[in-house]
Every structure is written in C-alpha cells, then in structure tokens.
Amino acid sequence: MSSNLTHLMQLRGALGEQDASLVFFRLSNSADANALEKLLFENPQIQLRDTLHVQLKDLIKLENPEKSLTEHEYAEEVLFKLGKVNSDEYGVWIYYPWRGHVIHMLDEEEFVRVRTIRNAYKITFSEQQRLRSKKIGIVGLSVGQSASLAVALERLAGEIRIADFDTLELSNLNRIRSSVSNIGLRKTTMVAREIAELDPYIKVVCFNDGLTRENAAEFFDNGGQLDLLIEECDGIEAKILSREEAIKRHIPVVMSMSDRGMLDIERYDQVHDYPLLHGLVPDSVSYDFLKALNSTQEKLPYMLPIIGTDSLSTRLKASAIEIGETITTWPQLASDVILDGALCAHASRRILLGRQLSSRRQWIDLDQIVFSDDKIETPAWPEEGTLDVKIALENLTHLPYNVKDGPNSEEVIKMVDAAIKAPSPGNNQKWKWIWKNGSLYCFLDKEQFFSFGDNLNWGSIIAIGAAIKNIELEASHLGYSCDLSYAEAVKANDPIAWLTFEKTREQPNNYLHAFIGSRRTYREINPETVALREEHLDSLQRLEKHIDDVVITHITDYNVIQEIGALVSKGDRFRFMNDKGHAEFFNHEVRWNKREAFEKGDGLDMSLFPFSELDKAGLLLSKDAEAIKLLKSLSGGKAFENLSKKSFLASSGLVIFSVPQISGISLIDAGRALQNYWLTVESLGIGMFPMTVLQALFTLIQSNENQLVTESEIEYLKIIQQEFHKITNIDPTKATVFMGRLVYKKKQLPETARLPVEQKLVIV
C-alpha cells in the first residue's frame, strides 16, 4: 500500500465531530441565506435534498381529511399554499454535518402536525400538544436507545436528556439499531443524531459522562425539571443515584430489563415516600455506600434482588452461569430490547398524560403469552420415602433378644442423641433407630433405594457406621460395653446392624467422646496454606489399623492435591449437569439460609459455606433445571468446576479411605473408622471437609441399575477413576469410599441443624 494512500486514510479516518448539532437556515432571512451560500461554496461535497412539495402534499391531506384529491389537484393546492412565497424561502433548510446533507423541511409547527397525524386518536391532538411541553430523561443507551427512539417517534416529549459514558462497539450491533460507520462513536451522539434525523425540532441534551453525582442536578433541573425518568443502566450505582435524585424531586421512574418483557414502574410522583426499587434493596444502600465498595462481588448482593434471579428466563440463567467461561457478559437480544423500548414508551405516555398506572413490577413474557417453548421433559424420579416402622418391627421378630443388663430408655436417648451428631452425605441423616428388648437396631431410613449421590447407599451406610462409633463412645461413657452385629445384606425395612450392651465396671477411658458435640464440617478457606505438622501426620497414620480392612491414605504433596482437585472439579460439574444429581442437590439437600436449615433439621445450610457472592449468585441461577439442560446441550457448565477449586488451593492435606468392596459390612466399618479419625483430627485442632463427589460417581461404574447415567458417561467416569488411582497411587482393586480435605482450624464453626431424637428413635 502506498504512503500517499496511508496518509489519505489517516486524514479521513476520523469519526468527525462527536456531536449532533444542527444548523437551521431560513432563506427569507438574508443573513441565513448568506450563511448557507458560504457553506455550500466552501463545501462542494454537501448534498441538497429538497422534498418540500412532498411534505406540503402531506400537510394538505392533513388539512382536508374529507377530500380525495387527484395528483393535479394536490399540485394546485401546494401552489396555493405557497402563494407568493418562493418555495426556497418556505420552511427551513437544515444542515446535518455528519451526513453532509442540507435538507429542506417544513418549519416546526407544520412539521410536528404532519409527523404526528398518524398518532390520532390513540394520542389525541390535545394530548399531543400537552406532550410537547414534557421533558424526559433517559440514562443508559443500550435498551435506552430503543426507548429514546420510541419516545421520539411518538413525540412524547419536546425535550429528551440522554446520559451514557460509553461508545458504540461492534458487539452492540446485535441489539442497537445503528450503522457500522458509528462504531467508536459516543452512544449519546449516536442517539442524538438518530433523533435529529427523524425530528430536528425535538431538543436533545447529551450528558457524555453518564449520570454522576456532579452532573445530576443539571440533568434533572437545568432548563426545567424532568417530568419522567427512564433508567436503563447496567451499573447499580447509577440505578440508585438516579432514583435518589428522582425521589427528591417526586419524579416517576420507568425501567425495563430486556428479559421476559419485565417492566418496572415507580411512581414517586404519586407516593412521595414510596420505597426505592420497591424495597428490593435495604434502606441503608445508597449511592455513596455503593461507590465505597471495591468490587463487583461486594455489590452483587444488592444487584441480585433487583435482577430477580428466580424470575429470569431459562436462557438468561444459563447464559449468566457461563459468564467468564464461554461468554463475557449478559446477553441481550434485539427483539427484547425493542420490546423494552416499546414498553417504556407506552408506560411513559400513560404517566405523562395522567392515566392510571401505579407502581409495579410485571412481565409481558411473549414466550408465556403467545408462544410455547419446547420443554424437555424431566424424568419423574421416584422418591426414596422413609422407613415403614410397622414392617420394620415385624422384621425384628426373628432376631435374638438381648437378656443382658442393658441401658434404660434415658440412656438410649443419650446414645442416639450422640449418633445423630455424626456426619451424613448432604446431612441427609438417613438412619432410624429402634430400641427393643435390650437391643438397638439401626435401619436405613428409606422406603426404596434410589439416589444419584447415594448410589448403592454407600454414603448413608458410612454415615450409619460413623453414628455407631458415636454410640460406642457414648455407651462407654455411660459404663457399657457394646457388641455390634451386622446384617448379611442391606434390605429395605430390615435392620442393617444392631448393638447389644452390657454393664461394665471398667472406667471409660476414651478422650474422643468429648469431641462428639464439637465436631463440625470445616468449610472455611484459610488465606495461607499450612502443611500438616509431622507429629500430627504421624498420629493420624497410626490410626490406619484401628479397624480391619479399612485403608487410610494421606496426600500431602501440594501438586498432587491440586491434580486431585482438578478431578473433583470435573466431578462437581458432572453431578450438577446430571438430571437426578441436580434435582437431589437443589430439591433435597440445599437449605438457602440458617432459618430454613433449622426448620427442616437437615440438608446443607448454604450460610455455612464460604461461597463468594458470585458463587452464591451462580447457585441461585443454577436452580433452574431447564437452564442446566440447555447448558448440557451446549457442553457448558464449566463454572461448576470452580466451586471446590479454592478448597484444594488452601488444603493442608487430603485423607482417603478405602475398603475391599462396597458392601454393608465394609461401609459400616469405614464409617466407624472415619468417625474415629474425624474426632481425632478435631482433637488436634484440624478441620475436615468431605470432598466425596468422586467416590459417589465411582459407585455408578460398579452399578448403574437405575440408569442414572449413560454408557458414554460411565466410560468418562472410568477415565477419571483411572486418573484418580494413578495420581493417588491407591490400589485400583480397592473401593475408595471417602475423601476429606484437611486444614488447620482458625475458628469454631456454628452447629449444623439436626433432626430431633424423637424423630429418629422408636422405643418399644
């Protein structure tokens, strides 16, 4: 390419003046005539467009609605309208610098009459006249551009003030109606020019820095107070600031969200103390408060209620989960944005004309009103139900009675109270205890065995083993020895194990009993990783021989821990993307706050997890099963891999429990060993957090009788299992049934909700 061409391209490559100023010439005025002559002489490239006769014909139609004239008659009427005035001197010539055009137009009064005639009588002539005096402010010019044009097209105001700090980008052109020639142009300039090109007599005032504390008074008051505000900002600070200023002046606010046709109306003009954003944010949240926050994550808790995570469309939820993974920001579609512009304009017109419209938030969801989406049917998963106690009691008749001097009912209650403090998968507490004839029988509290996260009942049986260990410790503390018996097979409504007791004269000498009540799942993320002390690791490694056939493996190499963490992250994603896995987690395990957790007495209390605000938002959005199905079809959902990554980054070590096979006896013994281990680390000031998603998934390789996964998914799990055995160097013939993250505790955590003893114990 030649240097001359490069130079010419540089000279002409600028966007031109970043404004939308028009120049008006009325040629009956000699000064204007001279100015236009000078402009055309100095700029020979300027084009003249003279369509005055066409406009006059429109005007004559307006003035004679009862007549049907021929083209010849229209021409005569145009000449009569002009009279003795030279047509060049009739009306006004308007220079559009960015177009390089000078256009001959009717002057304001006639122009407005002709341009708005097709509004009648949806907008009456008197109403149109009233609207000419109105002033509308519009903040945010993505959806706001559509609203601005709708307002201008209907001529709902004589003055429009627009505020935005951004410039037009190529990626905006999926929803903003503009030209590629405007890329890089300020959005305020772009919108002002568009309005000027459809109606040069509407006054447009641009605020190129957006709405700020410094320019708010000028935006709302300069040239007369605004009559109405349309707020379409992305940032929460501007949303709050705009309303703070509107509330002070009793100005109504209209907003839309470009999803499901959500329209938000706040009538601060009618109810002067109406709560900001309908009370969706606390009164303490102000513009100054938000400006003091340092990150998006800190602002997210205040933004989420405004967005309304439960009311978002399925596709927007799925998209939001993918932000930062496969897309960069919230999607917006042209049809949604155009609909929002129409809704804002419609609501604004009603408000400005004094028609009834109260504060509200409502949805004009076309998918629900007009169209029916093709929804993927969710399988009707059978529920596991609860133990049938009547059948369970009948099934005890063939078992031998205990005739030894055993505990009384009060002591049995203490033992079961200790038992229910044991850990269980998802805090599901799937155990039931029956005290009869001197024996304490333990049942799986399930009517049928059908669970994704508890396939083969592996987790619930381990939990029963942990509960039995607590009973053994409590019995010893009360002065009893225990004899544990196992069932040959795990069957519904049959006991899985039972204990008999005998009074002993030996003094209890087990210090672990003191830690039953203080044991917690330690989910906190320490800012600094501290390696396990050598003496602590030695003590824990000696526990391996506590119960036969249970192998305990410790991983302390940081790099190996991270490799395992990467596999666990894949497991998290797999579980959340599985229909049954997703349903179990969100419908049965999750308790969104402490109140819900303690009311139900089980499940995972999300308030106890060290989730960032972004993590919490992701989980809220992930509740929608349809959104997850969509992500799965797109091979998305990688964000789920982030939930556990931070835990591994801050781990002092990992512990893995293995048994010869997944069977009732092996799993009970694994649970007893696990609880013994957990109480020991508790005594050392070490916290443990179960990370068992891989162990749950590996059971699906052994048995997929309930068809919870596909054959291709099983092959994928086999690859992960092989990699896990390779990284950990664990015997692949063994079944790994538990993995936990170890970290030194910084504080004592609050108690997790538990079901009451009377709900889990039957005394006959």
PyMOL commands that set and color helices and strands:
alter all, ss='L'
color gray80, all
select helices_A, chain A and resi 3-12+30-42+52-63+71-82+87-89+108-115+117-119+125-131+143-154+170-174+180-182+187-198+216-221+236-249+276-279+287-291+296-307+309-311+314-322+334-352+366-369+389-394+409-419+425-427+455-478+511-515+534-545+558-577+579-589+594-600+606-608+613-622+625-633+638-642+645-649+664-683+693-702+711-728+757-760
alter helices_A, ss='H'
color red, helices_A
select strands_A, chain A and resi 23-25+47-50+92-96+101-105+135-139+159-163+203-207+228-231+253-256+262-266+360-363+431-436+439-444+480-486+495-503+551-555+590-591+604-605+653-659+686-690+735-744+761-763
alter strands_A, ss='S'
color yellow, strands_A
deselect
rebuild
show_as cartoon
